[in-house]
Amino acid sequence: MANNNKRRNNKMSVEEAGQKGGNTVSNKYDKDHFQEIGQKGG
């Protein structure tokens, strides 16, 4: 993953937005929550 420091108009790329959202969810829920989701499949 390349780090693009020359972003236009300070807009976030789709990749950066996805990573930010994933990190937010990861910080909000604990390991047990993700294990439960994984067992459901889906």
Rosetta constraint file for C-alpha pairs under 8 A:
AtomPair CA 7 CA 11 HARMONIC 6.53 0.50
AtomPair CA 7 CA 12 HARMONIC 7.63 0.50
AtomPair CA 12 CA 16 HARMONIC 6.02 0.50
AtomPair CA 12 CA 17 HARMONIC 6.24 0.50
AtomPair CA 13 CA 17 HARMONIC 6.17 0.50
AtomPair CA 14 CA 18 HARMONIC 6.13 0.50
AtomPair CA 15 CA 19 HARMONIC 6.20 0.50
AtomPair CA 16 CA 20 HARMONIC 6.07 0.50
AtomPair CA 17 CA 21 HARMONIC 6.13 0.50
AtomPair CA 18 CA 22 HARMONIC 6.06 0.50
AtomPair CA 19 CA 23 HARMONIC 6.10 0.50
AtomPair CA 20 CA 24 HARMONIC 6.20 0.50
AtomPair CA 21 CA 25 HARMONIC 6.29 0.50
AtomPair CA 22 CA 26 HARMONIC 6.04 0.50
AtomPair CA 23 CA 27 HARMONIC 6.12 0.50
AtomPair CA 24 CA 28 HARMONIC 6.21 0.50
AtomPair CA 25 CA 29 HARMONIC 6.29 0.50
AtomPair CA 26 CA 30 HARMONIC 7.20 0.50
AtomPair CA 29 CA 33 HARMONIC 6.23 0.50
AtomPair CA 29 CA 34 HARMONIC 7.65 0.50
AtomPair CA 30 CA 34 HARMONIC 7.01 0.50
AtomPair CA 31 CA 35 HARMONIC 6.31 0.50
AtomPair CA 32 CA 36 HARMONIC 6.18 0.50
AtomPair CA 33 CA 37 HARMONIC 6.42 0.50
AtomPair CA 34 CA 38 HARMONIC 6.09 0.50
AtomPair CA 35 CA 39 HARMONIC 6.28 0.50
AtomPair CA 36 CA 40 HARMONIC 6.58 0.50
AtomPair CA 37 CA 41 HARMONIC 6.66 0.50
AtomPair CA 37 CA 42 HARMONIC 7.98 0.50
AtomPair CA 38 CA 42 HARMONIC 7.64 0.50
